[in-house]
Amino acid sequence: MSTKEKKLKIELKKSFIAGTKQQESVANSLGLKKIGDTTVQPDNPATRGKIRKINHLVSIEEA
């Protein structure tokens, strides 16, 4: 395993206003509060699970 951990750049593209409270709380836990917010998170199963819950609202790229 390399010393450099993989990272994911996540950007909120759509509003979760019509979504569920769970989707809103998942986005907030990733640090995404409003459209256009971007965060860099480690690429691990926990982060992938969060992304899977809101994948229709975000764009993801490797950082």
mmCIF file of the N, C-alpha and C atoms, coordinates in Angstrom:
data_MODEL
# 
_entry.id   MODEL 
# 
loop_
_atom_site.group_PDB 
_atom_site.id 
_atom_site.type_symbol 
_atom_site.label_atom_id 
_atom_site.label_alt_id 
_atom_site.label_comp_id 
_atom_site.label_asym_id 
_atom_site.label_entity_id 
_atom_site.label_seq_id 
_atom_site.pdbx_PDB_ins_code 
_atom_site.Cartn_x 
_atom_site.Cartn_y 
_atom_site.Cartn_z 
_atom_site.occupancy 
_atom_site.B_iso_or_equiv 
_atom_site.pdbx_formal_charge 
_atom_site.auth_seq_id 
_atom_site.auth_comp_id 
_atom_site.auth_asym_id 
_atom_site.auth_atom_id 
_atom_site.pdbx_PDB_model_num 
ATOM 1   N N  . MET A 1 1  ? 0.850   -1.183 0.000  1.00 0.00 ? 1  MET A N  1 
ATOM 2   C CA . MET A 1 1  ? 0.000   0.000  0.000  1.00 0.00 ? 1  MET A CA 1 
ATOM 3   C C  . MET A 1 1  ? 0.893   1.243  0.000  1.00 0.00 ? 1  MET A C  1 
ATOM 4   N N  . SER A 1 2  ? 0.567   2.181  -0.832 1.00 0.00 ? 2  SER A N  1 
ATOM 5   C CA . SER A 1 2  ? 1.371   3.393  -0.922 1.00 0.00 ? 2  SER A CA 1 
ATOM 6   C C  . SER A 1 2  ? 1.098   4.312  0.264  1.00 0.00 ? 2  SER A C  1 
ATOM 7   N N  . THR A 1 3  ? 2.029   5.222  0.507  1.00 0.00 ? 3  THR A N  1 
ATOM 8   C CA . THR A 1 3  ? 1.859   6.154  1.615  1.00 0.00 ? 3  THR A CA 1 
ATOM 9   C C  . THR A 1 3  ? 0.848   7.245  1.272  1.00 0.00 ? 3  THR A C  1 
ATOM 10  N N  . LYS A 1 4  ? 0.610   7.458  -0.016 1.00 0.00 ? 4  LYS A N  1 
ATOM 11  C CA . LYS A 1 4  ? -0.369  8.468  -0.433 1.00 0.00 ? 4  LYS A CA 1 
ATOM 12  C C  . LYS A 1 4  ? -1.745  7.812  -0.543 1.00 0.00 ? 4  LYS A C  1 
ATOM 13  N N  . GLU A 1 5  ? -2.658  8.240  0.312  1.00 0.00 ? 5  GLU A N  1 
ATOM 14  C CA . GLU A 1 5  ? -4.009  7.695  0.322  1.00 0.00 ? 5  GLU A CA 1 
ATOM 15  C C  . GLU A 1 5  ? -4.832  8.336  -0.791 1.00 0.00 ? 5  GLU A C  1 
ATOM 16  N N  . LYS A 1 6  ? -5.674  7.549  -1.436 1.00 0.00 ? 6  LYS A N  1 
ATOM 17  C CA . LYS A 1 6  ? -6.540  8.080  -2.491 1.00 0.00 ? 6  LYS A CA 1 
ATOM 18  C C  . LYS A 1 6  ? -7.572  9.011  -1.877 1.00 0.00 ? 6  LYS A C  1 
ATOM 19  N N  . LYS A 1 7  ? -7.894  10.057 -2.617 1.00 0.00 ? 7  LYS A N  1 
ATOM 20  C CA . LYS A 1 7  ? -8.879  11.041 -2.177 1.00 0.00 ? 7  LYS A CA 1 
ATOM 21  C C  . LYS A 1 7  ? -9.944  11.211 -3.253 1.00 0.00 ? 7  LYS A C  1 
ATOM 22  N N  . LEU A 1 8  ? -11.121 11.602 -2.825 1.00 0.00 ? 8  LEU A N  1 
ATOM 23  C CA . LEU A 1 8  ? -12.227 11.881 -3.734 1.00 0.00 ? 8  LEU A CA 1 
ATOM 24  C C  . LEU A 1 8  ? -12.649 13.333 -3.570 1.00 0.00 ? 8  LEU A C  1 
ATOM 25  N N  . LYS A 1 9  ? -12.828 14.020 -4.680 1.00 0.00 ? 9  LYS A N  1 
ATOM 26  C CA . LYS A 1 9  ? -13.343 15.386 -4.675 1.00 0.00 ? 9  LYS A CA 1 
ATOM 27  C C  . LYS A 1 9  ? -14.835 15.290 -4.963 1.00 0.00 ? 9  LYS A C  1 
ATOM 28  N N  . ILE A 1 10 ? -15.645 15.762 -4.037 1.00 0.00 ? 10 ILE A N  1 
ATOM 29  C CA . ILE A 1 10 ? -17.097 15.646 -4.125 1.00 0.00 ? 10 ILE A CA 1 
ATOM 30  C C  . ILE A 1 10 ? -17.696 17.044 -4.186 1.00 0.00 ? 10 ILE A C  1 
ATOM 31  N N  . GLU A 1 11 ? -18.568 17.273 -5.174 1.00 0.00 ? 11 GLU A N  1 
ATOM 32  C CA . GLU A 1 11 ? -19.220 18.579 -5.318 1.00 0.00 ? 11 GLU A CA 1 
ATOM 33  C C  . GLU A 1 11 ? -20.727 18.386 -5.348 1.00 0.00 ? 11 GLU A C  1 
ATOM 34  N N  . LEU A 1 12 ? -21.435 19.197 -4.568 1.00 0.00 ? 12 LEU A N  1 
ATOM 35  C CA . LEU A 1 12 ? -22.896 19.159 -4.554 1.00 0.00 ? 12 LEU A CA 1 
ATOM 36  C C  . LEU A 1 12 ? -23.413 19.899 -5.781 1.00 0.00 ? 12 LEU A C  1 
ATOM 37  N N  . LYS A 1 13 ? -24.122 19.184 -6.666 1.00 0.00 ? 13 LYS A N  1 
ATOM 38  C CA . LYS A 1 13 ? -24.601 19.759 -7.923 1.00 0.00 ? 13 LYS A CA 1 
ATOM 39  C C  . LYS A 1 13 ? -26.083 20.117 -7.883 1.00 0.00 ? 13 LYS A C  1 
ATOM 40  N N  . LYS A 1 14 ? -26.858 19.390 -7.084 1.00 0.00 ? 14 LYS A N  1 
ATOM 41  C CA . LYS A 1 14 ? -28.299 19.615 -7.030 1.00 0.00 ? 14 LYS A CA 1 
ATOM 42  C C  . LYS A 1 14 ? -28.744 19.813 -5.591 1.00 0.00 ? 14 LYS A C  1 
ATOM 43  N N  . SER A 1 15 ? -29.868 20.460 -5.419 1.00 0.00 ? 15 SER A N  1 
ATOM 44  C CA . SER A 1 15 ? -30.425 20.714 -4.101 1.00 0.00 ? 15 SER A CA 1 
ATOM 45  C C  . SER A 1 15 ? -31.073 19.450 -3.533 1.00 0.00 ? 15 SER A C  1 
ATOM 46  N N  . PHE A 1 16 ? -30.986 19.284 -2.222 1.00 0.00 ? 16 PHE A N  1 
ATOM 47  C CA . PHE A 1 16 ? -31.676 18.163 -1.580 1.00 0.00 ? 16 PHE A CA 1 
ATOM 48  C C  . PHE A 1 16 ? -32.951 18.639 -0.888 1.00 0.00 ? 16 PHE A C  1 
ATOM 49  N N  . ILE A 1 17 ? -33.503 19.742 -1.377 1.00 0.00 ? 17 ILE A N  1 
ATOM 50  C CA . ILE A 1 17 ? -34.689 20.331 -0.770 1.00 0.00 ? 17 ILE A CA 1 
ATOM 51  C C  . ILE A 1 17 ? -35.893 19.382 -0.848 1.00 0.00 ? 17 ILE A C  1 
ATOM 52  N N  . ALA A 1 18 ? -36.016 18.600 -1.921 1.00 0.00 ? 18 ALA A N  1 
ATOM 53  C CA . ALA A 1 18 ? -37.140 17.666 -2.056 1.00 0.00 ? 18 ALA A CA 1 
ATOM 54  C C  . ALA A 1 18 ? -36.752 16.266 -1.597 1.00 0.00 ? 18 ALA A C  1 
ATOM 55  N N  . GLY A 1 19 ? -35.535 16.114 -1.104 1.00 0.00 ? 19 GLY A N  1 
ATOM 56  C CA . GLY A 1 19 ? -35.057 14.814 -0.651 1.00 0.00 ? 19 GLY A CA 1 
ATOM 57  C C  . GLY A 1 19 ? -35.477 14.522 0.782  1.00 0.00 ? 19 GLY A C  1 
ATOM 58  N N  . THR A 1 20 ? -34.953 13.440 1.289  1.00 0.00 ? 20 THR A N  1 
ATOM 59  C CA . THR A 1 20 ? -35.281 13.039 2.652  1.00 0.00 ? 20 THR A CA 1 
ATOM 60  C C  . THR A 1 20 ? -34.338 13.710 3.647  1.00 0.00 ? 20 THR A C  1 
ATOM 61  N N  . LYS A 1 21 ? -34.714 13.671 4.910  1.00 0.00 ? 21 LYS A N  1 
ATOM 62  C CA . LYS A 1 21 ? -33.847 14.196 5.971  1.00 0.00 ? 21 LYS A CA 1 
ATOM 63  C C  . LYS A 1 21 ? -32.534 13.422 6.013  1.00 0.00 ? 21 LYS A C  1 
ATOM 64  N N  . GLN A 1 22 ? -32.604 12.121 5.720  1.00 0.00 ? 22 GLN A N  1 
ATOM 65  C CA . GLN A 1 22 ? -31.400 11.302 5.726  1.00 0.00 ? 22 GLN A CA 1 
ATOM 66  C C  . GLN A 1 22 ? -30.410 11.766 4.652  1.00 0.00 ? 22 GLN A C  1 
ATOM 67  N N  . GLN A 1 23 ? -30.907 12.082 3.468  1.00 0.00 ? 23 GLN A N  1 
ATOM 68  C CA . GLN A 1 23 ? -30.034 12.568 2.399  1.00 0.00 ? 23 GLN A CA 1 
ATOM 69  C C  . GLN A 1 23 ? -29.404 13.898 2.790  1.00 0.00 ? 23 GLN A C  1 
ATOM 70  N N  . GLU A 1 24 ? -30.165 14.753 3.418  1.00 0.00 ? 24 GLU A N  1 
ATOM 71  C CA . GLU A 1 24 ? -29.638 16.047 3.863  1.00 0.00 ? 24 GLU A CA 1 
ATOM 72  C C  . GLU A 1 24 ? -28.563 15.855 4.927  1.00 0.00 ? 24 GLU A C  1 
ATOM 73  N N  . SER A 1 25 ? -28.785 14.948 5.866  1.00 0.00 ? 25 SER A N  1 
ATOM 74  C CA . SER A 1 25 ? -27.802 14.731 6.918  1.00 0.00 ? 25 SER A CA 1 
ATOM 75  C C  . SER A 1 25 ? -26.537 14.063 6.375  1.00 0.00 ? 25 SER A C  1 
ATOM 76  N N  . VAL A 1 26 ? -26.667 13.202 5.375  1.00 0.00 ? 26 VAL A N  1 
ATOM 77  C CA . VAL A 1 26 ? -25.493 12.590 4.751  1.00 0.00 ? 26 VAL A CA 1 
ATOM 78  C C  . VAL A 1 26 ? -24.665 13.658 4.043  1.00 0.00 ? 26 VAL A C  1 
ATOM 79  N N  . ALA A 1 27 ? -25.327 14.544 3.317  1.00 0.00 ? 27 ALA A N  1 
ATOM 80  C CA . ALA A 1 27 ? -24.619 15.632 2.634  1.00 0.00 ? 27 ALA A CA 1 
ATOM 81  C C  . ALA A 1 27 ? -23.918 16.531 3.649  1.00 0.00 ? 27 ALA A C  1 
ATOM 82  N N  . ASN A 1 28 ? -24.591 16.845 4.742  1.00 0.00 ? 28 ASN A N  1 
ATOM 83  C CA . ASN A 1 28 ? -23.977 17.672 5.777  1.00 0.00 ? 28 ASN A CA 1 
ATOM 84  C C  . ASN A 1 28 ? -22.781 16.976 6.414  1.00 0.00 ? 28 ASN A C  1 
ATOM 85  N N  . SER A 1 29 ? -22.861 15.661 6.594  1.00 0.00 ? 29 SER A N  1 
ATOM 86  C CA . SER A 1 29 ? -21.740 14.933 7.194  1.00 0.00 ? 29 SER A CA 1 
ATOM 87  C C  . SER A 1 29 ? -20.517 14.924 6.278  1.00 0.00 ? 29 SER A C  1 
ATOM 88  N N  . LEU A 1 30 ? -20.747 15.081 4.988  1.00 0.00 ? 30 LEU A N  1 
ATOM 89  C CA . LEU A 1 30 ? -19.638 15.190 4.033  1.00 0.00 ? 30 LEU A CA 1 
ATOM 90  C C  . LEU A 1 30 ? -19.140 16.632 3.915  1.00 0.00 ? 30 LEU A C  1 
ATOM 91  N N  . GLY A 1 31 ? -19.821 17.574 4.555  1.00 0.00 ? 31 GLY A N  1 
ATOM 92  C CA . GLY A 1 31 ? -19.421 18.974 4.504  1.00 0.00 ? 31 GLY A CA 1 
ATOM 93  C C  . GLY A 1 31 ? -20.052 19.741 3.362  1.00 0.00 ? 31 GLY A C  1 
ATOM 94  N N  . LEU A 1 32 ? -21.149 19.215 2.818  1.00 0.00 ? 32 LEU A N  1 
ATOM 95  C CA . LEU A 1 32 ? -21.838 19.854 1.691  1.00 0.00 ? 32 LEU A CA 1 
ATOM 96  C C  . LEU A 1 32 ? -23.138 20.465 2.207  1.00 0.00 ? 32 LEU A C  1 
ATOM 97  N N  . LYS A 1 33 ? -23.215 21.784 2.178  1.00 0.00 ? 33 LYS A N  1 
ATOM 98  C CA . LYS A 1 33 ? -24.385 22.454 2.723  1.00 0.00 ? 33 LYS A CA 1 
ATOM 99  C C  . LYS A 1 33 ? -25.216 23.171 1.663  1.00 0.00 ? 33 LYS A C  1 
ATOM 100 N N  . LYS A 1 34 ? -24.574 23.653 0.606  1.00 0.00 ? 34 LYS A N  1 
ATOM 101 C CA . LYS A 1 34 ? -25.320 24.332 -0.452 1.00 0.00 ? 34 LYS A CA 1 
ATOM 102 C C  . LYS A 1 34 ? -24.716 23.982 -1.805 1.00 0.00 ? 34 LYS A C  1 
ATOM 103 N N  . ILE A 1 35 ? -25.472 24.232 -2.861 1.00 0.00 ? 35 ILE A N  1 
ATOM 104 C CA . ILE A 1 35 ? -25.041 23.886 -4.209 1.00 0.00 ? 35 ILE A CA 1 
ATOM 105 C C  . ILE A 1 35 ? -23.718 24.579 -4.515 1.00 0.00 ? 35 ILE A C  1 
ATOM 106 N N  . GLY A 1 36 ? -22.801 23.817 -5.063 1.00 0.00 ? 36 GLY A N  1 
ATOM 107 C CA . GLY A 1 36 ? -21.487 24.343 -5.406 1.00 0.00 ? 36 GLY A CA 1 
ATOM 108 C C  . GLY A 1 36 ? -20.431 24.054 -4.369 1.00 0.00 ? 36 GLY A C  1 
ATOM 109 N N  . ASP A 1 37 ? -20.821 23.628 -3.174 1.00 0.00 ? 37 ASP A N  1 
ATOM 110 C CA . ASP A 1 37 ? -19.845 23.271 -2.144 1.00 0.00 ? 37 ASP A CA 1 
ATOM 111 C C  . ASP A 1 37 ? -19.035 22.074 -2.602 1.00 0.00 ? 37 ASP A C  1 
ATOM 112 N N  . THR A 1 38 ? -17.742 22.109 -2.320 1.00 0.00 ? 38 THR A N  1 
ATOM 113 C CA . THR A 1 38 ? -16.831 21.036 -2.697 1.00 0.00 ? 38 THR A CA 1 
ATOM 114 C C  . THR A 1 38 ? -16.050 20.591 -1.464 1.00 0.00 ? 38 THR A C  1 
ATOM 115 N N  . THR A 1 39 ? -15.798 19.311 -1.377 1.00 0.00 ? 39 THR A N  1 
ATOM 116 C CA . THR A 1 39 ? -15.007 18.767 -0.281 1.00 0.00 ? 39 THR A CA 1 
ATOM 117 C C  . THR A 1 39 ? -14.116 17.654 -0.815 1.00 0.00 ? 39 THR A C  1 
ATOM 118 N N  . VAL A 1 40 ? -13.020 17.410 -0.122 1.00 0.00 ? 40 VAL A N  1 
ATOM 119 C CA . VAL A 1 40 ? -12.124 16.310 -0.455 1.00 0.00 ? 40 VAL A CA 1 
ATOM 120 C C  . VAL A 1 40 ? -12.162 15.332 0.706  1.00 0.00 ? 40 VAL A C  1 
ATOM 121 N N  . GLN A 1 41 ? -12.516 14.087 0.408  1.00 0.00 ? 41 GLN A N  1 
ATOM 122 C CA . GLN A 1 41 ? -12.667 13.048 1.422  1.00 0.00 ? 41 GLN A CA 1 
ATOM 123 C C  . GLN A 1 41 ? -11.790 11.858 1.064  1.00 0.00 ? 41 GLN A C  1 
ATOM 124 N N  . PRO A 1 42 ? -11.395 11.060 2.057  1.00 0.00 ? 42 PRO A N  1 
ATOM 125 C CA . PRO A 1 42 ? -10.623 9.846  1.757  1.00 0.00 ? 42 PRO A CA 1 
ATOM 126 C C  . PRO A 1 42 ? -11.488 8.830  1.026  1.00 0.00 ? 42 PRO A C  1 
ATOM 127 N N  . ASP A 1 43 ? -10.865 8.074  0.133  1.00 0.00 ? 43 ASP A N  1 
ATOM 128 C CA . ASP A 1 43 ? -11.576 7.036  -0.618 1.00 0.00 ? 43 ASP A CA 1 
ATOM 129 C C  . ASP A 1 43 ? -11.580 5.768  0.214  1.00 0.00 ? 43 ASP A C  1 
ATOM 130 N N  . ASN A 1 44 ? -12.641 5.573  0.987  1.00 0.00 ? 44 ASN A N  1 
ATOM 131 C CA . ASN A 1 44 ? -12.784 4.371  1.814  1.00 0.00 ? 44 ASN A CA 1 
ATOM 132 C C  . ASN A 1 44 ? -14.241 3.912  1.770  1.00 0.00 ? 44 ASN A C  1 
ATOM 133 N N  . PRO A 1 45 ? -14.526 2.733  2.296  1.00 0.00 ? 45 PRO A N  1 
ATOM 134 C CA . PRO A 1 45 ? -15.899 2.213  2.221  1.00 0.00 ? 45 PRO A CA 1 
ATOM 135 C C  . PRO A 1 45 ? -16.943 3.113  2.888  1.00 0.00 ? 45 PRO A C  1 
ATOM 136 N N  . ALA A 1 46 ? -16.593 3.794  3.965  1.00 0.00 ? 46 ALA A N  1 
ATOM 137 C CA . ALA A 1 46 ? -17.558 4.673  4.636  1.00 0.00 ? 46 ALA A CA 1 
ATOM 138 C C  . ALA A 1 46 ? -17.942 5.843  3.739  1.00 0.00 ? 46 ALA A C  1 
ATOM 139 N N  . THR A 1 47 ? -16.955 6.459  3.119  1.00 0.00 ? 47 THR A N  1 
ATOM 140 C CA . THR A 1 47 ? -17.229 7.578  2.217  1.00 0.00 ? 47 THR A CA 1 
ATOM 141 C C  . THR A 1 47 ? -18.001 7.107  0.998  1.00 0.00 ? 47 THR A C  1 
ATOM 142 N N  . ARG A 1 48 ? -17.627 5.961  0.448  1.00 0.00 ? 48 ARG A N  1 
ATOM 143 C CA . ARG A 1 48 ? -18.342 5.420  -0.718 1.00 0.00 ? 48 ARG A CA 1 
ATOM 144 C C  . ARG A 1 48 ? -19.807 5.145  -0.385 1.00 0.00 ? 48 ARG A C  1 
ATOM 145 N N  . GLY A 1 49 ? -20.081 4.674  0.827  1.00 0.00 ? 49 GLY A N  1 
ATOM 146 C CA . GLY A 1 49 ? -21.459 4.423  1.246  1.00 0.00 ? 49 GLY A CA 1 
ATOM 147 C C  . GLY A 1 49 ? -22.266 5.698  1.333  1.00 0.00 ? 49 GLY A C  1 
ATOM 148 N N  . LYS A 1 50 ? -21.647 6.759  1.850  1.00 0.00 ? 50 LYS A N  1 
ATOM 149 C CA . LYS A 1 50 ? -22.327 8.057  1.927  1.00 0.00 ? 50 LYS A CA 1 
ATOM 150 C C  . LYS A 1 50 ? -22.620 8.585  0.532  1.00 0.00 ? 50 LYS A C  1 
ATOM 151 N N  . ILE A 1 51 ? -21.648 8.455  -0.363 1.00 0.00 ? 51 ILE A N  1 
ATOM 152 C CA . ILE A 1 51 ? -21.841 8.920  -1.738 1.00 0.00 ? 51 ILE A CA 1 
ATOM 153 C C  . ILE A 1 51 ? -22.965 8.148  -2.414 1.00 0.00 ? 51 ILE A C  1 
ATOM 154 N N  . ARG A 1 52 ? -23.047 6.858  -2.151 1.00 0.00 ? 52 ARG A N  1 
ATOM 155 C CA . ARG A 1 52 ? -24.084 6.032  -2.764 1.00 0.00 ? 52 ARG A CA 1 
ATOM 156 C C  . ARG A 1 52 ? -25.482 6.508  -2.373 1.00 0.00 ? 52 ARG A C  1 
ATOM 157 N N  . LYS A 1 53 ? -25.628 7.050  -1.165 1.00 0.00 ? 53 LYS A N  1 
ATOM 158 C CA . LYS A 1 53 ? -26.934 7.550  -0.708 1.00 0.00 ? 53 LYS A CA 1 
ATOM 159 C C  . LYS A 1 53 ? -27.368 8.803  -1.452 1.00 0.00 ? 53 LYS A C  1 
ATOM 160 N N  . ILE A 1 54 ? -26.393 9.615  -1.899 1.00 0.00 ? 54 ILE A N  1 
ATOM 161 C CA . ILE A 1 54 ? -26.731 10.888 -2.538 1.00 0.00 ? 54 ILE A CA 1 
ATOM 162 C C  . ILE A 1 54 ? -26.069 11.030 -3.907 1.00 0.00 ? 54 ILE A C  1 
ATOM 163 N N  . ASN A 1 55 ? -25.804 9.908  -4.584 1.00 0.00 ? 55 ASN A N  1 
ATOM 164 C CA . ASN A 1 55 ? -25.069 9.953  -5.851 1.00 0.00 ? 55 ASN A CA 1 
ATOM 165 C C  . ASN A 1 55 ? -25.799 10.742 -6.946 1.00 0.00 ? 55 ASN A C  1 
ATOM 166 N N  . HIS A 1 56 ? -27.106 10.901 -6.834 1.00 0.00 ? 56 HIS A N  1 
ATOM 167 C CA . HIS A 1 56 ? -27.863 11.663 -7.830 1.00 0.00 ? 56 HIS A CA 1 
ATOM 168 C C  . HIS A 1 56 ? -27.758 13.173 -7.592 1.00 0.00 ? 56 HIS A C  1 
ATOM 169 N N  . LEU A 1 57 ? -27.139 13.577 -6.500 1.00 0.00 ? 57 LEU A N  1 
ATOM 170 C CA . LEU A 1 57 ? -27.017 14.997 -6.164 1.00 0.00 ? 57 LEU A CA 1 
ATOM 171 C C  . LEU A 1 57 ? -25.604 15.539 -6.304 1.00 0.00 ? 57 LEU A C  1 
ATOM 172 N N  . VAL A 1 58 ? -24.624 14.649 -6.450 1.00 0.00 ? 58 VAL A N  1 
ATOM 173 C CA . VAL A 1 58 ? -23.227 15.061 -6.413 1.00 0.00 ? 58 VAL A CA 1 
ATOM 174 C C  . VAL A 1 58 ? -22.468 14.629 -7.661 1.00 0.00 ? 58 VAL A C  1 
ATOM 175 N N  . SER A 1 59 ? -21.314 15.259 -7.872 1.00 0.00 ? 59 SER A N  1 
ATOM 176 C CA . SER A 1 59 ? -20.374 14.787 -8.881 1.00 0.00 ? 59 SER A CA 1 
ATOM 177 C C  . SER A 1 59 ? -19.099 14.405 -8.140 1.00 0.00 ? 59 SER A C  1 
ATOM 178 N N  . ILE A 1 60 ? -18.450 13.341 -8.600 1.00 0.00 ? 60 ILE A N  1 
ATOM 179 C CA . ILE A 1 60 ? -17.284 12.796 -7.926 1.00 0.00 ? 60 ILE A CA 1 
ATOM 180 C C  . ILE A 1 60 ? -16.145 12.672 -8.916 1.00 0.00 ? 60 ILE A C  1 
ATOM 181 N N  . GLU A 1 61 ? -14.948 13.034 -8.476 1.00 0.00 ? 61 GLU A N  1 
ATOM 182 C CA . GLU A 1 61 ? -13.754 12.788 -9.269 1.00 0.00 ? 61 GLU A CA 1 
ATOM 183 C C  . GLU A 1 61 ? -12.603 12.482 -8.318 1.00 0.00 ? 61 GLU A C  1 
ATOM 184 N N  . GLU A 1 62 ? -11.620 11.756 -8.802 1.00 0.00 ? 62 GLU A N  1 
ATOM 185 C CA . GLU A 1 62 ? -10.464 11.449 -7.974 1.00 0.00 ? 62 GLU A CA 1 
ATOM 186 C C  . GLU A 1 62 ? -9.580  12.668 -7.867 1.00 0.00 ? 62 GLU A C  1 
ATOM 187 N N  . ALA A 1 63 ? -9.124  12.922 -6.653 1.00 0.00 ? 63 ALA A N  1 
ATOM 188 C CA . ALA A 1 63 ? -8.257  14.094 -6.434 1.00 0.00 ? 63 ALA A CA 1 
ATOM 189 C C  . ALA A 1 63 ? -6.824  13.673 -6.211 1.00 0.00 ? 63 ALA A C  1 
# 
